[in-house]
Amino acid sequence: MPAEFPPLTGAEEARLQRHFLSVTYIQHLGAALGERRRGYVEMILPVRPELTNEMDYVHGGVVATLADTAAGHAAMTVVPEGWGATTVEYKINFLAPAIGQTIVARSRTIRQGRSLTILGAEVHAVNDGVEKHCATGIFTYMNLPPKE
């Protein structure tokens, strides 16, 4: 992992875990947090038949959701304590069918500003330990100050 993404402190890790557990939709899909650092989060999704389309590829909506959720969690590692972040825009390009036992999304912070955080994400389908790049996207998150 590049040095530009330093390890999370214990408090930052606990905050990220709390946030992850609060996103019940991603829990429902069965995703888990993988490697995480300040500005970088990996999410891992075991593939199940109900996540696939009629061609037995992981549905594009699931791929996009995993990328967006990885980006959101990466954003949460760079906003100040007590702040939140929410998606305001994203673009995703599907590069290849998502076929594999696992789907992995890796998101990194590109720029963190006062009101917006820009992130990139790559999604890979993992089949027998071999990764295939199946989607890439760019995400814009609005930084949300604490509620008063």
C-alpha positions as a Markdown table, in Angstrom:
| # | Residue | x | y | z |
|---|---|---|---|---|
| 1 | Met | 0.0 | 0.0 | 0.0 |
| 2 | Pro | 1.4 | 3.4 | -0.9 |
| 3 | Ala | 2.7 | 5.6 | 2.0 |
| 4 | Glu | 0.1 | 8.2 | 1.0 |
| 5 | Phe | -2.5 | 6.1 | 2.9 |
| 6 | Pro | -1.3 | 6.0 | 6.5 |
| 7 | Pro | -2.8 | 3.4 | 8.9 |
| 8 | Leu | -5.9 | 4.3 | 10.8 |
| 9 | Thr | -5.6 | 5.0 | 14.5 |
| 10 | Gly | -7.6 | 2.8 | 16.9 |
| 11 | Ala | -10.3 | 5.5 | 17.2 |
| 12 | Glu | -10.5 | 5.9 | 13.4 |
| 13 | Glu | -10.8 | 2.1 | 13.0 |
| 14 | Ala | -13.6 | 1.9 | 15.6 |
| 15 | Arg | -15.4 | 4.8 | 13.9 |
| 16 | Leu | -15.2 | 3.1 | 10.5 |
| 17 | Gln | -16.4 | -0.2 | 12.0 |
| 18 | Arg | -19.4 | 1.6 | 13.6 |
| 19 | His | -20.2 | 3.2 | 10.3 |
| 20 | Phe | -19.9 | -0.1 | 8.3 |
| 21 | Leu | -22.3 | -1.8 | 10.8 |
| 22 | Ser | -24.8 | 1.0 | 10.4 |
| 23 | Val | -25.1 | 0.4 | 6.6 |
| 24 | Thr | -27.6 | -2.4 | 6.7 |
| 25 | Tyr | -28.1 | -2.7 | 3.0 |
| 26 | Ile | -24.4 | -3.6 | 2.4 |
| 27 | Gln | -24.7 | -6.0 | 5.3 |
| 28 | His | -27.7 | -7.6 | 3.6 |
| 29 | Leu | -25.6 | -8.1 | 0.4 |
| 30 | Gly | -23.0 | -9.9 | 2.5 |
| 31 | Ala | -20.0 | -7.5 | 2.0 |
| 32 | Ala | -17.2 | -7.2 | 4.4 |
| 33 | Leu | -14.4 | -4.6 | 5.0 |
| 34 | Gly | -11.0 | -5.7 | 3.7 |
| 35 | Glu | -7.9 | -3.6 | 4.0 |
| 36 | Arg | -8.4 | 0.0 | 5.2 |
| 37 | Arg | -6.3 | 3.0 | 5.7 |
| 38 | Arg | -6.8 | 6.7 | 5.9 |
| 39 | Gly | -8.2 | 7.6 | 2.5 |
| 40 | Tyr | -8.4 | 4.0 | 1.3 |
| 41 | Val | -10.9 | 1.2 | 1.8 |
| 42 | Glu | -11.3 | -2.3 | 0.3 |
| 43 | Met | -14.7 | -4.1 | 0.3 |
| 44 | Ile | -15.1 | -7.8 | -0.4 |
| 45 | Leu | -18.3 | -9.4 | -1.5 |
| 46 | Pro | -18.7 | -13.2 | -1.8 |
| 47 | Val | -20.8 | -14.0 | -4.9 |
| 48 | Arg | -24.1 | -15.7 | -4.5 |
| 49 | Pro | -26.6 | -16.7 | -7.2 |
| 50 | Glu | -29.1 | -14.1 | -6.1 |
| 51 | Leu | -26.6 | -11.4 | -6.9 |
| 52 | Thr | -26.3 | -12.4 | -10.5 |
| 53 | Asn | -28.2 | -11.5 | -13.7 |
| 54 | Glu | -29.7 | -13.8 | -16.3 |
| 55 | Met | -26.2 | -14.3 | -17.8 |
| 56 | Asp | -24.7 | -15.4 | -14.5 |
| 57 | Tyr | -22.6 | -12.2 | -14.1 |
| 58 | Val | -22.8 | -10.2 | -10.9 |
| 59 | His | -25.4 | -7.6 | -11.6 |
| 60 | Gly | -24.1 | -4.2 | -12.5 |
| 61 | Gly | -26.2 | -2.6 | -9.8 |
| 62 | Val | -24.4 | -4.8 | -7.2 |
| 63 | Val | -21.0 | -3.9 | -8.7 |
| 64 | Ala | -21.8 | -0.2 | -8.6 |
| 65 | Thr | -23.2 | -0.5 | -5.0 |
| 66 | Leu | -20.0 | -2.1 | -3.8 |
| 67 | Ala | -17.8 | 0.6 | -5.5 |
| 68 | Asp | -20.0 | 3.4 | -4.1 |
| 69 | Thr | -20.0 | 1.9 | -0.6 |
| 70 | Ala | -16.2 | 1.4 | -0.7 |
| 71 | Ala | -15.9 | 5.1 | -1.7 |
| 72 | Gly | -18.2 | 6.2 | 1.0 |
| 73 | His | -16.2 | 4.4 | 3.6 |
| 74 | Ala | -12.9 | 5.8 | 2.3 |
| 75 | Ala | -14.5 | 9.2 | 2.5 |
| 76 | Met | -15.4 | 8.5 | 6.2 |
| 77 | Thr | -11.7 | 8.0 | 6.9 |
| 78 | Val | -10.8 | 11.5 | 5.9 |
| 79 | Val | -13.7 | 13.7 | 7.1 |
| 80 | Pro | -13.3 | 15.2 | 10.7 |
| 81 | Glu | -14.7 | 13.3 | 13.7 |
| 82 | Gly | -18.4 | 13.8 | 14.0 |
| 83 | Trp | -18.8 | 14.5 | 10.2 |
| 84 | Gly | -20.5 | 12.4 | 7.6 |
| 85 | Ala | -20.3 | 12.0 | 3.9 |
| 86 | Thr | -22.9 | 11.3 | 1.2 |
| 87 | Thr | -22.8 | 10.5 | -2.5 |
| 88 | Val | -23.7 | 13.5 | -4.7 |
| 89 | Glu | -22.5 | 12.0 | -8.0 |
| 90 | Tyr | -20.7 | 9.1 | -9.5 |
| 91 | Lys | -19.8 | 7.7 | -12.9 |
| 92 | Ile | -18.9 | 4.0 | -13.3 |
| 93 | Asn | -17.6 | 2.3 | -16.4 |
| 94 | Phe | -18.1 | -1.5 | -16.7 |
| 95 | Leu | -15.1 | -3.0 | -18.4 |
| 96 | Ala | -15.8 | -6.7 | -18.3 |
| 97 | Pro | -18.4 | -9.1 | -16.9 |
| 98 | Ala | -18.1 | -9.6 | -13.1 |
| 99 | Ile | -17.6 | -13.3 | -13.0 |
| 100 | Gly | -15.9 | -14.9 | -10.0 |
| 101 | Gln | -16.3 | -16.3 | -6.5 |
| 102 | Thr | -15.6 | -12.8 | -5.0 |
| 103 | Ile | -16.0 | -9.2 | -6.0 |
| 104 | Val | -13.5 | -6.7 | -4.5 |
| 105 | Ala | -13.9 | -2.9 | -4.6 |
| 106 | Arg | -10.9 | -0.7 | -3.7 |
| 107 | Ser | -11.5 | 3.0 | -3.3 |
| 108 | Arg | -9.0 | 5.8 | -2.7 |
| 109 | Thr | -9.3 | 9.4 | -2.0 |
| 110 | Ile | -8.2 | 11.6 | -4.8 |
| 111 | Arg | -8.9 | 15.0 | -3.2 |
| 112 | Gln | -10.5 | 16.0 | 0.0 |
| 113 | Gly | -11.7 | 19.5 | 0.2 |
| 114 | Arg | -13.8 | 21.5 | 2.6 |
| 115 | Ser | -17.2 | 20.6 | 1.2 |
| 116 | Leu | -16.5 | 17.7 | -1.3 |
| 117 | Thr | -14.3 | 14.6 | -1.3 |
| 118 | Ile | -13.4 | 13.1 | -4.7 |
| 119 | Leu | -12.6 | 9.4 | -4.8 |
| 120 | Gly | -11.8 | 6.7 | -7.4 |
| 121 | Ala | -12.7 | 3.1 | -7.2 |
| 122 | Glu | -11.8 | -0.1 | -9.1 |
| 123 | Val | -13.7 | -3.3 | -8.9 |
| 124 | His | -12.2 | -6.7 | -9.6 |
| 125 | Ala | -13.9 | -10.1 | -10.0 |
| 126 | Val | -11.7 | -12.7 | -8.3 |
| 127 | Asn | -11.9 | -16.2 | -9.8 |
| 128 | Asp | -9.6 | -18.9 | -8.4 |
| 129 | Gly | -7.3 | -16.2 | -7.0 |
| 130 | Val | -7.0 | -14.4 | -10.3 |
| 131 | Glu | -8.3 | -10.8 | -10.4 |
| 132 | Lys | -10.0 | -9.3 | -13.5 |
| 133 | His | -10.7 | -5.6 | -13.5 |
| 134 | Cys | -14.4 | -5.3 | -14.3 |
| 135 | Ala | -15.4 | -1.7 | -13.4 |
| 136 | Thr | -13.9 | 1.6 | -12.5 |
| 137 | Gly | -15.5 | 4.8 | -11.3 |
| 138 | Ile | -15.2 | 8.3 | -9.9 |
| 139 | Phe | -17.2 | 9.4 | -6.9 |
| 140 | Thr | -18.1 | 12.8 | -5.5 |
| 141 | Tyr | -19.1 | 12.9 | -1.8 |
| 142 | Met | -20.5 | 15.9 | 0.1 |
| 143 | Asn | -18.9 | 16.3 | 3.5 |
| 144 | Leu | -21.6 | 16.7 | 6.1 |
| 145 | Pro | -20.9 | 18.7 | 9.3 |
| 146 | Pro | -22.2 | 17.4 | 12.6 |
| 147 | Lys | -25.9 | 17.9 | 13.3 |
| 148 | Glu | -26.6 | 20.6 | 15.7 |
